[in-house]
Amino acid sequence: MAEFLFLYRGADAVTAALSPKEMQDYMQRFQNWIVSLTKTGKLMSCGPLEKGGKTLVGPNGLVTDGPLAETKDLIGGYSVVSAKDLDEATELARNCPSLAIGGTVEIRAVLDVK
């Protein structure tokens, strides 16, 4: 088995416009999806990310406030899943609730450097 990183992008603008009930329903669908990945032993870790942070740039490590990306590019959260290959990881991501509201899931293999 290999590990794959899911990066969740672009749903923040949509969820900000949801009513409290719609937001509750969306979060329940997301939580149910995470629980299903956990029960099948596929989820290694996950979590939402703070909006702010710092970015280091260049050889001198210039520090800037950030990330400063367009709203559609901001990463709202991540998951690390276990899958046999990229195809299986893609199938696992296909049920992510943020896709239904216009978000994206970037899937990246985590290199084994051992």
C-alpha positions in Angstrom: 0.0 0.0 0.0 1.1 3.6 -0.7 0.0 6.9 0.9 -1.7 9.6 -1.0 -2.3 13.2 0.0 -5.7 14.8 -0.8 -5.6 18.6 -0.9 -9.0 20.2 -0.7 -9.3 23.5 -2.7 -12.0 26.0 -3.7 -14.9 25.1 -1.5 -14.4 28.0 1.0 -16.2 30.6 -1.1 -19.2 28.4 -1.6 -19.5 27.2 2.0 -19.2 30.9 3.2 -22.5 31.5 1.4 -24.4 28.5 2.8 -27.1 29.0 5.3 -26.4 27.5 8.8 -28.6 24.5 7.9 -26.9 24.0 4.6 -23.5 24.3 6.3 -24.6 21.7 8.9 -25.7 19.3 6.2 -22.5 19.8 4.2 -20.3 19.2 7.3 -22.3 16.1 8.2 -21.8 14.7 4.6 -18.1 15.5 4.9 -17.8 13.9 8.3 -19.7 10.8 7.1 -17.3 10.5 4.2 -14.3 10.8 6.6 -15.8 8.2 8.9 -16.3 5.8 6.0 -12.6 6.1 5.0 -11.7 5.5 8.6 -13.8 2.4 8.9 -12.3 0.9 5.8 -8.8 1.5 7.2 -8.0 3.9 4.3 -7.6 7.2 6.3 -4.2 7.8 7.9 -4.8 11.5 9.0 -6.8 14.5 8.1 -7.7 18.0 9.1 -8.8 21.5 8.2 -6.2 24.2 7.8 -6.1 27.7 9.3 -6.6 30.6 6.8 -3.4 32.4 7.6 0.2 31.3 7.9 3.7 32.2 6.7 5.5 31.5 3.5 9.3 31.3 3.2 10.7 32.2 -0.2 14.2 31.9 -1.7 17.6 31.0 -0.4 17.5 33.6 2.4 14.1 32.4 3.5 12.2 35.7 3.1 9.2 35.5 5.3 5.8 36.8 4.0 2.3 36.5 5.4 0.4 34.0 3.4 -0.6 31.9 1.7 -1.7 34.7 -0.7 -3.5 32.8 -3.4 -6.8 33.3 -5.2 -9.7 32.0 -3.1 -10.2 29.1 -5.6 -6.6 28.0 -5.0 -6.6 28.2 -1.2 -6.2 24.8 0.5 -8.9 24.4 3.1 -7.8 21.0 4.4 -6.0 17.7 3.7 -6.3 14.0 4.2 -3.7 11.3 3.9 -5.1 8.0 2.7 -3.7 4.5 2.1 -4.4 3.0 -1.4 -2.8 0.4 -3.6 -2.2 2.9 -6.4 -3.3 6.3 -7.8 -6.4 4.8 -9.4 -7.7 3.5 -6.1 -6.9 6.9 -4.4 -8.8 8.6 -7.2 -11.8 6.4 -6.6 -11.6 7.2 -2.8 -11.6 10.9 -3.6 -14.5 10.7 -6.0 -17.0 10.7 -3.1 -15.6 13.8 -1.4 -18.6 16.1 -0.7 -16.6 19.3 -1.7 -16.7 18.1 -5.3 -20.5 18.5 -5.3 -20.3 22.2 -4.4 -17.5 23.1 -6.9 -14.4 22.3 -4.9 -11.5 20.3 -6.1 -9.4 17.5 -4.7 -5.8 17.3 -5.7 -4.3 13.8 -5.3 -0.6 13.4 -4.8 1.4 10.3 -4.1 3.6 10.6 -1.0 7.0 9.4 -1.9 8.5 6.6 0.2 12.0 7.8 1.0 13.0 5.0 3.4 
